[in-house]
């Protein structure tokens, strides 16, 4: 565990209850050691955050939560726990950053 006195190589996800009525919580994601100073919108992080906030906010399965990833570009996600919390449905706008083909 990092004591805060030295840099860490692990990604950092920060989250807090939102101060805006529009959102249930907000987040930011940093992973500079992986070449990602700050990720604009991180779906994988919200797969961890959604179950946590569902419990904190008393949300039932299938009930929507709205999250703001507060990076400079920013993004809004609608999240719902599905299949007894085994899956998280994520809905939002996407930006294509890479397109390609893979031959297997």
Biopython code that builds the backbone (N, CA, C, O; Angstrom):
import numpy as np
from Bio.PDB.StructureBuilder import StructureBuilder

atoms = [
    (1, "UNK", "N", (0.841, -1.191, 0.000)),
    (1, "UNK", "CA", (0.000, 0.000, 0.000)),
    (1, "UNK", "C", (0.872, 1.235, 0.000)),
    (1, "UNK", "O", (1.898, 1.287, 0.678)),
    (2, "UNK", "N", (0.463, 2.213, -0.754)),
    (2, "UNK", "CA", (1.211, 3.460, -0.828)),
    (2, "UNK", "C", (0.838, 4.355, 0.347)),
    (2, "UNK", "O", (-0.333, 4.478, 0.706)),
    (3, "UNK", "N", (1.855, 4.978, 0.939)),
    (3, "UNK", "CA", (1.585, 5.899, 2.048)),
    (3, "UNK", "C", (1.449, 7.329, 1.563)),
    (3, "UNK", "O", (1.320, 8.247, 2.372)),
    (4, "UNK", "N", (1.476, 7.533, 0.246)),
    (4, "UNK", "CA", (1.309, 8.862, -0.318)),
    (4, "UNK", "C", (2.607, 9.623, -0.466)),
    (4, "UNK", "O", (2.618, 10.713, -1.039)),
    (5, "UNK", "N", (3.720, 9.070, 0.043)),
    (5, "UNK", "CA", (4.994, 9.782, -0.004)),
    (5, "UNK", "C", (5.766, 9.517, -1.284)),
    (5, "UNK", "O", (6.748, 10.203, -1.565)),
    (6, "UNK", "N", (5.341, 8.536, -2.061)),
    (6, "UNK", "CA", (6.033, 8.232, -3.313)),
    (6, "UNK", "C", (5.025, 7.866, -4.385)),
    (6, "UNK", "O", (3.915, 7.431, -4.075)),
    (7, "UNK", "N", (5.401, 8.037, -5.637)),
    (7, "UNK", "CA", (4.474, 7.704, -6.722)),
    (7, "UNK", "C", (4.151, 6.213, -6.729)),
    (7, "UNK", "O", (4.952, 5.393, -6.278)),
    (8, "UNK", "N", (3.010, 5.881, -7.228)),
    (8, "UNK", "CA", (2.607, 4.481, -7.341)),
    (8, "UNK", "C", (2.501, 4.108, -8.810)),
    (8, "UNK", "O", (2.253, 4.970, -9.653)),
    (9, "UNK", "N", (2.684, 2.847, -9.120)),
    (9, "UNK", "CA", (2.546, 2.377, -10.497)),
    (9, "UNK", "C", (1.127, 1.905, -10.782)),
    (9, "UNK", "O", (0.796, 1.579, -11.922)),
    (10, "UNK", "N", (0.305, 1.870, -9.771)),
    (10, "UNK", "CA", (-1.068, 1.386, -9.931)),
    (10, "UNK", "C", (-1.989, 2.509, -10.394)),
    (10, "UNK", "O", (-1.800, 3.667, -10.023)),
    (11, "UNK", "N", (-2.986, 2.161, -11.206)),
    (11, "UNK", "CA", (-3.997, 3.166, -11.564)),
    (11, "UNK", "C", (-4.747, 3.634, -10.318)),
    (11, "UNK", "O", (-4.860, 2.892, -9.342)),
    (12, "UNK", "N", (-5.249, 4.845, -10.352)),
    (12, "UNK", "CA", (-6.015, 5.414, -9.243)),
    (12, "UNK", "C", (-7.388, 5.832, -9.740)),
    (12, "UNK", "O", (-7.515, 6.539, -10.740)),
    (13, "UNK", "N", (-8.410, 5.385, -9.030)),
    (13, "UNK", "CA", (-9.785, 5.791, -9.313)),
    (13, "UNK", "C", (-10.280, 6.556, -8.096)),
    (13, "UNK", "O", (-10.238, 6.046, -6.976)),
    (14, "UNK", "N", (-10.738, 7.756, -8.310)),
    (14, "UNK", "CA", (-11.285, 8.586, -7.237)),
    (14, "UNK", "C", (-12.771, 8.747, -7.484)),
    (14, "UNK", "O", (-13.195, 8.935, -8.625)),
    (15, "UNK", "N", (-13.562, 8.677, -6.434)),
    (15, "UNK", "CA", (-15.003, 8.797, -6.586)),
    (15, "UNK", "C", (-15.602, 9.451, -5.349)),
    (15, "UNK", "O", (-15.124, 9.264, -4.229)),
    (16, "UNK", "N", (-16.654, 10.217, -5.580)),
    (16, "UNK", "CA", (-17.344, 10.888, -4.471)),
    (16, "UNK", "C", (-18.797, 11.101, -4.859)),
    (16, "UNK", "O", (-19.145, 11.129, -6.040)),
    (17, "UNK", "N", (-19.640, 11.250, -3.842)),
    (17, "UNK", "CA", (-21.037, 11.603, -4.112)),
    (17, "UNK", "C", (-21.031, 12.921, -4.876)),
    (17, "UNK", "O", (-20.245, 13.819, -4.574)),
    (18, "UNK", "N", (-21.890, 13.030, -5.844)),
    (18, "UNK", "CA", (-21.921, 14.225, -6.681)),
    (18, "UNK", "C", (-22.558, 15.398, -5.951)),
    (18, "UNK", "O", (-23.528, 15.240, -5.209)),
    (19, "UNK", "N", (-21.996, 16.566, -6.177)),
    (19, "UNK", "CA", (-22.575, 17.787, -5.621)),
    (19, "UNK", "C", (-23.695, 18.306, -6.518)),
    (19, "UNK", "O", (-24.465, 19.177, -6.114)),
    (20, "UNK", "N", (-23.785, 17.772, -7.734)),
    (20, "UNK", "CA", (-24.823, 18.188, -8.681)),
    (20, "UNK", "C", (-26.015, 17.246, -8.575)),
    (20, "UNK", "O", (-25.832, 16.033, -8.476)),
    (21, "UNK", "N", (-27.200, 17.769, -8.594)),
    (21, "UNK", "CA", (-28.425, 16.963, -8.503)),
    (21, "UNK", "C", (-28.575, 15.999, -9.677)),
    (21, "UNK", "O", (-29.226, 14.962, -9.551)),
    (22, "UNK", "N", (-27.981, 16.334, -10.809)),
    (22, "UNK", "CA", (-28.123, 15.529, -12.022)),
    (22, "UNK", "C", (-27.445, 14.170, -11.907)),
    (22, "UNK", "O", (-27.868, 13.212, -12.555)),
    (23, "UNK", "N", (-26.388, 14.075, -11.082)),
    (23, "UNK", "CA", (-25.588, 12.855, -10.996)),
    (23, "UNK", "C", (-25.612, 12.273, -9.594)),
    (23, "UNK", "O", (-25.718, 12.993, -8.601)),
    (24, "UNK", "N", (-25.509, 10.941, -9.537)),
    (24, "UNK", "CA", (-25.450, 10.257, -8.252)),
    (24, "UNK", "C", (-24.043, 10.280, -7.668)),
    (24, "UNK", "O", (-23.869, 10.397, -6.455)),
    (25, "UNK", "N", (-23.034, 10.167, -8.539)),
    (25, "UNK", "CA", (-21.646, 10.246, -8.084)),
    (25, "UNK", "C", (-20.767, 10.700, -9.232)),
    (25, "UNK", "O", (-21.171, 10.686, -10.395)),
    (26, "UNK", "N", (-19.565, 11.101, -8.881)),
    (26, "UNK", "CA", (-18.597, 11.504, -9.905)),
    (26, "UNK", "C", (-17.309, 10.724, -9.682)),
    (26, "UNK", "O", (-17.083, 10.161, -8.611)),
    (27, "UNK", "N", (-16.465, 10.700, -10.720)),
    (27, "UNK", "CA", (-15.222, 9.937, -10.637)),
    (27, "UNK", "C", (-14.162, 10.556, -11.535)),
    (27, "UNK", "O", (-14.446, 11.375, -12.408)),
    (28, "UNK", "N", (-12.920, 10.125, -11.282)),
    (28, "UNK", "CA", (-11.782, 10.434, -12.151)),
    (28, "UNK", "C", (-10.870, 9.218, -12.129)),
    (28, "UNK", "O", (-10.833, 8.477, -11.146)),
    (29, "UNK", "N", (-10.128, 9.015, -13.226)),
    (29, "UNK", "CA", (-9.254, 7.844, -13.353)),
    (29, "UNK", "C", (-7.883, 8.304, -13.835)),
    (29, "UNK", "O", (-7.776, 8.984, -14.855)),
    (30, "UNK", "N", (-6.825, 7.929, -13.095)),
    (30, "UNK", "CA", (-5.458, 8.297, -13.421)),
    (30, "UNK", "C", (-4.593, 7.041, -13.484)),
    (30, "UNK", "O", (-4.672, 6.189, -12.600)),
    (31, "UNK", "N", (-3.766, 6.923, -14.527)),
    (31, "UNK", "CA", (-2.830, 5.804, -14.647)),
    (31, "UNK", "C", (-1.582, 6.258, -15.404)),
    (31, "UNK", "O", (-1.284, 5.721, -16.471)),
    (32, "UNK", "N", (-0.847, 7.238, -14.869)),
    (32, "UNK", "CA", (0.299, 7.773, -15.599)),
    (32, "UNK", "C", (1.395, 6.745, -15.883)),
    (32, "UNK", "O", (2.077, 6.848, -16.903)),
    (33, "UNK", "N", (1.576, 5.767, -15.013)),
    (33, "UNK", "CA", (2.608, 4.759, -15.247)),
    (33, "UNK", "C", (2.252, 3.837, -16.414)),
    (33, "UNK", "O", (3.113, 3.124, -16.930)),
    (34, "UNK", "N", (0.991, 3.854, -16.826)),
    (34, "UNK", "CA", (0.545, 3.065, -17.978)),
    (34, "UNK", "C", (0.390, 3.938, -19.220)),
    (34, "UNK", "O", (-0.143, 3.489, -20.236)),
    (35, "UNK", "N", (0.855, 5.183, -19.139)),
    (35, "UNK", "CA", (0.763, 6.082, -20.284)),
    (35, "UNK", "C", (-0.569, 6.789, -20.396)),
    (35, "UNK", "O", (-0.880, 7.369, -21.437)),
    (36, "UNK", "N", (-1.368, 6.748, -19.327)),
    (36, "UNK", "CA", (-2.678, 7.392, -19.313)),
    (36, "UNK", "C", (-2.698, 8.419, -18.180)),
    (36, "UNK", "O", (-3.079, 8.092, -17.056)),
    (37, "UNK", "N", (-2.285, 9.674, -18.471)),
    (37, "UNK", "CA", (-2.296, 10.672, -17.394)),
    (37, "UNK", "C", (-3.671, 10.765, -16.727)),
    (37, "UNK", "O", (-3.779, 10.727, -15.502)),
    (38, "UNK", "N", (-4.720, 10.887, -17.549)),
    (38, "UNK", "CA", (-6.097, 10.825, -17.049)),
    (38, "UNK", "C", (-6.978, 10.307, -18.166)),
    (38, "UNK", "O", (-6.968, 10.847, -19.273)),
    (39, "UNK", "N", (-7.744, 9.255, -17.880)),
    (39, "UNK", "CA", (-8.647, 8.700, -18.880)),
    (39, "UNK", "C", (-9.927, 9.527, -18.883)),
    (39, "UNK", "O", (-10.499, 9.769, -17.820)),
    (40, "UNK", "N", (-10.393, 9.968, -20.059)),
    (40, "UNK", "CA", (-11.587, 10.819, -20.114)),
    (40, "UNK", "C", (-12.834, 10.147, -19.537)),
    (40, "UNK", "O", (-13.552, 10.756, -18.743)),
    (41, "UNK", "N", (-13.099, 8.892, -19.930)),
    (41, "UNK", "CA", (-14.254, 8.151, -19.412)),
    (41, "UNK", "C", (-13.857, 6.675, -19.380)),
    (41, "UNK", "O", (-13.444, 6.117, -20.396)),
    (42, "UNK", "N", (-13.984, 6.056, -18.227)),
    (42, "UNK", "CA", (-13.462, 4.704, -18.015)),
    (42, "UNK", "C", (-14.593, 3.744, -17.664)),
    (42, "UNK", "O", (-15.013, 3.670, -16.510)),
    (43, "UNK", "N", (-15.085, 3.010, -18.658)),
    (43, "UNK", "CA", (-16.162, 2.052, -18.420)),
    (43, "UNK", "C", (-15.773, 0.975, -17.432)),
    (43, "UNK", "O", (-16.568, 0.610, -16.566)),
    (44, "UNK", "N", (-14.541, 0.453, -17.550)),
    (44, "UNK", "CA", (-14.126, -0.628, -16.654)),
    (44, "UNK", "C", (-14.113, -0.182, -15.198)),
    (44, "UNK", "O", (-14.456, -0.968, -14.315)),
    (45, "UNK", "N", (-13.730, 1.049, -14.931)),
    (45, "UNK", "CA", (-13.741, 1.544, -13.548)),
    (45, "UNK", "C", (-15.169, 1.597, -13.012)),
    (45, "UNK", "O", (-15.399, 1.352, -11.828)),
    (46, "UNK", "N", (-16.117, 1.914, -13.873)),
    (46, "UNK", "CA", (-17.508, 2.006, -13.428)),
    (46, "UNK", "C", (-18.132, 0.634, -13.177)),
    (46, "UNK", "O", (-19.174, 0.539, -12.529)),
    (47, "UNK", "N", (-17.508, -0.423, -13.683)),
    (47, "UNK", "CA", (-17.964, -1.776, -13.342)),
    (47, "UNK", "C", (-17.670, -2.091, -11.878)),
    (47, "UNK", "O", (-18.334, -2.938, -11.281)),
    (48, "UNK", "N", (-16.694, -1.426, -11.307)),
    (48, "UNK", "CA", (-16.384, -1.560, -9.879)),
    (48, "UNK", "C", (-17.186, -0.537, -9.070)),
    (48, "UNK", "O", (-17.698, -0.846, -7.994)),
    (49, "UNK", "N", (-17.286, 0.682, -9.601)),
    (49, "UNK", "CA", (-17.961, 1.750, -8.868)),
    (49, "UNK", "C", (-19.475, 1.538, -8.770)),
    (49, "UNK", "O", (-20.074, 1.872, -7.748)),
    (50, "UNK", "N", (-20.092, 0.995, -9.800)),
    (50, "UNK", "CA", (-21.555, 0.838, -9.799)),
    (50, "UNK", "C", (-22.061, -0.011, -8.630)),
    (50, "UNK", "O", (-22.982, 0.421, -7.937)),
    (51, "UNK", "N", (-21.501, -1.196, -8.381)),
    (51, "UNK", "CA", (-21.985, -1.965, -7.224)),
    (51, "UNK", "C", (-21.755, -1.241, -5.894)),
    (51, "UNK", "O", (-22.608, -1.285, -5.007)),
    (52, "UNK", "N", (-20.616, -0.580, -5.757)),
    (52, "UNK", "CA", (-20.317, 0.162, -4.532)),
    (52, "UNK", "C", (-21.367, 1.253, -4.307)),
    (52, "UNK", "O", (-21.939, 1.347, -3.221)),
    (53, "UNK", "N", (-21.622, 2.082, -5.333)),
    (53, "UNK", "CA", (-22.566, 3.183, -5.177)),
    (53, "UNK", "C", (-24.006, 2.706, -5.088)),
    (53, "UNK", "O", (-24.828, 3.367, -4.454)),
    (54, "UNK", "N", (-24.333, 1.581, -5.702)),
    (54, "UNK", "CA", (-25.695, 1.043, -5.579)),
    (54, "UNK", "C", (-26.013, 0.746, -4.113)),
    (54, "UNK", "O", (-27.110, 1.034, -3.636)),
    (55, "UNK", "N", (-25.039, 0.166, -3.406)),
    (55, "UNK", "CA", (-25.233, -0.120, -1.982)),
    (55, "UNK", "C", (-25.311, 1.185, -1.192)),
    (55, "UNK", "O", (-26.223, 1.368, -0.386)),
    (56, "UNK", "N", (-24.349, 2.102, -1.422)),
    (56, "UNK", "CA", (-24.324, 3.378, -0.687)),
    (56, "UNK", "C", (-25.594, 4.189, -0.896)),
    (56, "UNK", "O", (-26.063, 4.864, 0.020)),
    (57, "UNK", "N", (-26.157, 4.122, -2.119)),
    (57, "UNK", "CA", (-27.342, 4.918, -2.444)),
    (57, "UNK", "C", (-28.652, 4.155, -2.258)),
    (57, "UNK", "O", (-29.733, 4.718, -2.431)),
    (58, "UNK", "N", (-28.552, 2.871, -1.903)),
    (58, "UNK", "CA", (-29.755, 2.060, -1.697)),
    (58, "UNK", "C", (-30.513, 1.774, -2.983)),
    (58, "UNK", "O", (-31.743, 1.716, -2.975)),
    (59, "UNK", "N", (-29.800, 1.595, -4.085)),
    (59, "UNK", "CA", (-30.446, 1.346, -5.373)),
    (59, "UNK", "C", (-30.706, -0.136, -5.578)),
    (59, "UNK", "O", (-29.859, -0.977, -5.276)),
    (60, "UNK", "N", (-31.883, -0.444, -6.092)),
    (60, "UNK", "CA", (-32.262, -1.825, -6.378)),
    (60, "UNK", "C", (-31.684, -2.251, -7.721)),
    (60, "UNK", "O", (-31.311, -1.417, -8.546)),
    (61, "UNK", "N", (-31.616, -3.556, -7.925)),
    (61, "UNK", "CA", (-31.157, -4.077, -9.212)),
    (61, "UNK", "C", (-32.024, -3.507, -10.328)),
    (61, "UNK", "O", (-33.249, -3.464, -10.213)),
    (62, "UNK", "N", (-31.384, -3.074, -11.400)),
    (62, "UNK", "CA", (-32.095, -2.529, -12.547)),
    (62, "UNK", "C", (-32.422, -1.051, -12.436)),
    (62, "UNK", "O", (-32.835, -0.439, -13.421)),
    (63, "UNK", "N", (-32.247, -0.460, -11.251)),
    (63, "UNK", "CA", (-32.523, 0.962, -11.064)),
    (63, "UNK", "C", (-31.319, 1.777, -11.541)),
    (63, "UNK", "O", (-30.183, 1.498, -11.155)),
    (64, "UNK", "N", (-31.568, 2.770, -12.370)),
    (64, "UNK", "CA", (-30.492, 3.549, -12.981)),
    (64, "UNK", "C", (-29.797, 4.469, -11.984)),
    (64, "UNK", "O", (-30.414, 5.030, -11.078)),
    (65, "UNK", "N", (-28.485, 4.600, -12.187)),
    (65, "UNK", "CA", (-27.669, 5.602, -11.500)),
    (65, "UNK", "C", (-26.979, 6.402, -12.592)),
    (65, "UNK", "O", (-26.696, 5.880, -13.670)),
    (66, "UNK", "N", (-26.712, 7.656, -12.312)),
    (66, "UNK", "CA", (-26.048, 8.518, -13.287)),
    (66, "UNK", "C", (-24.726, 8.985, -12.710)),
    (66, "UNK", "O", (-24.667, 9.515, -11.601)),
    (67, "UNK", "N", (-23.659, 8.778, -13.484)),
    (67, "UNK", "CA", (-22.307, 9.112, -13.039)),
    (67, "UNK", "C", (-21.683, 10.127, -13.987)),
    (67, "UNK", "O", (-21.920, 10.101, -15.194)),
    (68, "UNK", "N", (-20.894, 11.006, -13.423)),
    (68, "UNK", "CA", (-20.116, 11.969, -14.189)),
    (68, "UNK", "C", (-18.651, 11.627, -14.006)),
    (68, "UNK", "O", (-18.155, 11.622, -12.879)),
    (69, "UNK", "N", (-17.950, 11.341, -15.094)),
    (69, "UNK", "CA", (-16.499, 11.244, -14.999)),
    (69, "UNK", "C", (-15.988, 12.642, -15.301)),
    (69, "UNK", "O", (-16.112, 13.132, -16.424)),
    (70, "UNK", "N", (-15.419, 13.270, -14.301)),
    (70, "UNK", "CA", (-15.127, 14.704, -14.330)),
    (70, "UNK", "C", (-13.740, 15.027, -14.879)),
    (70, "UNK", "O", (-13.042, 15.881, -14.332)),
    (71, "UNK", "N", (-13.341, 14.360, -15.941)),
    (71, "UNK", "CA", (-12.083, 14.679, -16.624)),
    (71, "UNK", "C", (-12.303, 15.945, -17.456)),
    (71, "UNK", "O", (-13.438, 16.399, -17.601)),
    (72, "UNK", "N", (-11.229, 16.517, -18.000)),
    (72, "UNK", "CA", (-11.427, 17.702, -18.842)),
    (72, "UNK", "C", (-12.414, 17.471, -19.997)),
    (72, "UNK", "O", (-13.231, 18.349, -20.278)),
    (73, "UNK", "N", (-12.359, 16.309, -20.675)),
    (73, "UNK", "CA", (-13.341, 16.011, -21.727)),
    (73, "UNK", "C", (-14.676, 15.643, -21.104)),
    (73, "UNK", "O", (-15.733, 16.059, -21.578)),
    (74, "UNK", "N", (-14.615, 14.865, -20.051)),
    (74, "UNK", "CA", (-15.808, 14.483, -19.303)),
    (74, "UNK", "C", (-16.711, 13.509, -20.020)),
    (74, "UNK", "O", (-16.657, 13.352, -21.240)),
    (75, "UNK", "N", (-17.536, 12.863, -19.232)),
    (75, "UNK", "CA", (-18.493, 11.927, -19.782)),
    (75, "UNK", "C", (-19.570, 11.603, -18.769)),
    (75, "UNK", "O", (-19.342, 11.616, -17.560)),
    (76, "UNK", "N", (-20.746, 11.314, -19.290)),
    (76, "UNK", "CA", (-21.895, 10.963, -18.454)),
    (76, "UNK", "C", (-22.248, 9.516, -18.757)),
    (76, "UNK", "O", (-22.354, 9.123, -19.918)),
    (77, "UNK", "N", (-22.426, 8.731, -17.706)),
    (77, "UNK", "CA", (-22.770, 7.324, -17.868)),
    (77, "UNK", "C", (-24.041, 7.017, -17.098)),
    (77, "UNK", "O", (-24.238, 7.487, -15.978)),
    (78, "UNK", "N", (-24.899, 6.217, -17.720)),
    (78, "UNK", "CA", (-26.055, 5.654, -17.015)),
    (78, "UNK", "C", (-25.683, 4.223, -16.686)),
    (78, "UNK", "O", (-25.290, 3.465, -17.573)),
    (79, "UNK", "N", (-25.800, 3.846, -15.431)),
    (79, "UNK", "CA", (-25.371, 2.532, -14.955)),
    (79, "UNK", "C", (-26.530, 1.800, -14.309)),
    (79, "UNK", "O", (-27.344, 2.399, -13.607)),
    (80, "UNK", "N", (-26.598, 0.493, -14.553)),
    (80, "UNK", "CA", (-27.593, -0.350, -13.875)),
    (80, "UNK", "C", (-26.954, -1.680, -13.528)),
    (80, "UNK", "O", (-26.261, -2.282, -14.349)),
    (81, "UNK", "N", (-27.192, -2.139, -12.298)),
    (81, "UNK", "CA", (-26.756, -3.478, -11.915)),
    (81, "UNK", "C", (-27.721, -4.485, -12.500)),
    (81, "UNK", "O", (-28.935, -4.290, -12.450)),
    (82, "UNK", "N", (-27.190, -5.556, -13.053)),
    (82, "UNK", "CA", (-28.000, -6.592, -13.679)),
    (82, "UNK", "C", (-27.575, -7.964, -13.133)),
    (82, "UNK", "O", (-26.486, -8.110, -12.578)),
    (83, "UNK", "N", (-28.439, -8.952, -13.298)),
    (83, "UNK", "CA", (-28.157, -10.344, -12.926)),
    (83, "UNK", "C", (-27.601, -10.456, -11.504)),
    (83, "UNK", "O", (-26.519, -11.003, -11.290)),
    (84, "UNK", "N", (-28.355, -9.931, -10.540)),
    (84, "UNK", "CA", (-27.984, -9.976, -9.121)),
    (84, "UNK", "C", (-26.611, -9.362, -8.863)),
    (84, "UNK", "O", (-25.855, -9.850, -8.024)),
    (85, "UNK", "N", (-26.294, -8.294, -9.585)),
    (85, "UNK", "CA", (-25.036, -7.592, -9.384)),
    (85, "UNK", "C", (-23.840, -8.203, -10.087)),
    (85, "UNK", "O", (-22.715, -7.740, -9.902)),
    (86, "UNK", "N", (-24.063, -9.241, -10.893)),
    (86, "UNK", "CA", (-22.955, -9.885, -11.609)),
    (86, "UNK", "C", (-22.542, -9.108, -12.859)),
    (86, "UNK", "O", (-21.432, -9.281, -13.362)),
    (87, "UNK", "N", (-23.422, -8.264, -13.349)),
    (87, "UNK", "CA", (-23.136, -7.458, -14.539)),
    (87, "UNK", "C", (-23.545, -6.021, -14.296)),
    (87, "UNK", "O", (-24.430, -5.725, -13.493)),
    (88, "UNK", "N", (-22.863, -5.130, -15.023)),
    (88, "UNK", "CA", (-23.203, -3.712, -14.980)),
    (88, "UNK", "C", (-23.503, -3.272, -16.402)),
    (88, "UNK", "O", (-22.676, -3.434, -17.300)),
    (89, "UNK", "N", (-24.681, -2.717, -16.600)),
    (89, "UNK", "CA", (-25.034, -2.144, -17.898)),
    (89, "UNK", "C", (-24.548, -0.692, -17.898)),
    (89, "UNK", "O", (-24.860, 0.081, -16.992)),
    (90, "UNK", "N", (-23.778, -0.339, -18.933)),
    (90, "UNK", "CA", (-23.243, 1.016, -19.065)),
    (90, "UNK", "C", (-23.777, 1.610, -20.357)),
    (90, "UNK", "O", (-23.644, 1.015, -21.427)),
    (91, "UNK", "N", (-24.381, 2.787, -20.253)),
    (91, "UNK", "CA", (-24.904, 3.484, -21.424)),
    (91, "UNK", "C", (-24.337, 4.898, -21.422)),
    (91, "UNK", "O", (-24.315, 5.561, -20.385)),
    (92, "UNK", "N", (-23.885, 5.355, -22.572)),
    (92, "UNK", "CA", (-23.365, 6.709, -22.699)),
    (92, "UNK", "C", (-22.868, 6.943, -24.110)),
    (92, "UNK", "O", (-22.937, 6.051, -24.957)),
    (93, "UNK", "N", (-22.372, 8.128, -24.361)),
    (93, "UNK", "CA", (-21.794, 8.458, -25.657)),
    (93, "UNK", "C", (-20.379, 7.906, -25.713)),
    (93, "UNK", "O", (-19.690, 7.853, -24.694)),
    (94, "UNK", "N", (-19.940, 7.494, -26.906)),
    (94, "UNK", "CA", (-18.590, 6.955, -27.067)),
    (94, "UNK", "C", (-17.827, 7.752, -28.115)),
    (94, "UNK", "O", (-18.415, 8.342, -29.022)),
    (95, "UNK", "N", (-16.520, 7.758, -27.975)),
    (95, "UNK", "CA", (-15.623, 8.385, -28.934)),
    (95, "UNK", "C", (-14.691, 7.297, -29.444)),
    (95, "UNK", "O", (-14.009, 6.650, -28.650)),
    (96, "UNK", "N", (-14.649, 7.086, -30.746)),
    (96, "UNK", "CA", (-13.742, 6.099, -31.328)),
    (96, "UNK", "C", (-12.339, 6.683, -31.337)),
    (96, "UNK", "O", (-12.100, 7.738, -31.924)),
    (97, "UNK", "N", (-11.415, 5.994, -30.685)),
    (97, "UNK", "CA", (-10.033, 6.460, -30.644)),
    (97, "UNK", "C", (-9.101, 5.573, -31.452)),
    (97, "UNK", "O", (-7.971, 5.968, -31.741)),
    (98, "UNK", "N", (-9.555, 4.381, -31.820)),
    (98, "UNK", "CA", (-8.742, 3.463, -32.593)),
    (98, "UNK", "C", (-9.666, 2.543, -33.372)),
    (98, "UNK", "O", (-10.674, 2.070, -32.847)),
    (99, "UNK", "N", (-9.320, 2.293, -34.616)),
    (99, "UNK", "CA", (-10.091, 1.385, -35.440)),
    (99, "UNK", "C", (-9.101, 0.493, -36.168)),
    (99, "UNK", "O", (-8.066, 0.971, -36.632)),
    (100, "UNK", "N", (-9.399, -0.783, -36.275)),
    (100, "UNK", "CA", (-8.470, -1.677, -36.956)),
    (100, "UNK", "C", (-9.069, -3.050, -37.153)),
    (100, "UNK", "O", (-10.225, -3.302, -36.813)),
    (101, "UNK", "N", (-8.267, -3.920, -37.701)),
    (101, "UNK", "CA", (-8.674, -5.309, -37.949)),
    (101, "UNK", "C", (-7.616, -6.222, -37.348)),
    (101, "UNK", "O", (-6.428, -5.897, -37.347)),
    (102, "UNK", "N", (-8.053, -7.355, -36.844)),
    (102, "UNK", "CA", (-7.131, -8.325, -36.271)),
    (102, "UNK", "C", (-7.340, -9.660, -36.991)),
    (102, "UNK", "O", (-8.465, -10.151, -37.086)),
    (103, "UNK", "N", (-6.282, -10.225, -37.480)),
    (103, "UNK", "CA", (-6.331, -11.547, -38.079)),
    (103, "UNK", "C", (-5.835, -12.551, -37.069)),
    (103, "UNK", "O", (-4.729, -12.429, -36.540)),
    (104, "UNK", "N", (-6.666, -13.552, -36.803)),
    (104, "UNK", "CA", (-6.293, -14.553, -35.823)),
    (104, "UNK", "C", (-6.010, -15.861, -36.520)),
    (104, "UNK", "O", (-5.675, -16.849, -35.866)),
]
sb = StructureBuilder()
sb.init_structure("model")
sb.init_model(0)
sb.init_chain("A")
sb.init_seg("    ")
for serial, (resi, resn, name, xyz) in enumerate(atoms, 1):
    if name == "N":
        sb.init_residue(resn, " ", resi, " ")
    sb.init_atom(name, np.array(xyz, "f"), 0.0, 1.0, " ", f" {name:<3s}", serial, name[0])
structure = sb.get_structure()
